[in-house]
Amino acid sequence: MQELNVHEAKTKLSSLLMEVEQKGASFLICRNGKPIAELIPHKKRSRLDYHPVLSKIAIDYDPVEELSRDEWGEVD
């Protein structure tokens, strides 16, 4: 991964994006010598892939179970 300073990345953004797109190159953008961002190829996912955040959600009830009268808010 090639390191660039912010000014250099700003100046060469179009050519950097072309390298990322065509060659799969990755760049580390630094400010005052400290890393602040990575410019990496976008990872294409299939609709069938699990979403990294949503796959961590756990449902501890049956979502198709019928609601009780109390849950519907009905009054006798």
Stockholm file with secondary structure:
# STOCKHOLM 1.0

chainA/1-76         MQELNVHEAKTKLSSLLMEVEQKGASFLICRNGKPIAELIPHKKRSRLDYHPVLSKIAIDYDPVEELSRDEWGEVD
#=GR chainA/1-76 SS CEEEEHHHHHHTHHHHHHHHHHHCCCEEEEETTEEEEEECCCCCCCTTSCCTTGGGCCCCSCTTSCCCHHHHTCCC
#=GC SS_cons        CEEEEHHHHHHTHHHHHHHHHHHCCCEEEEETTEEEEEECCCCCCCTTSCCTTGGGCCCCSCTTSCCCHHHHTCCC
//
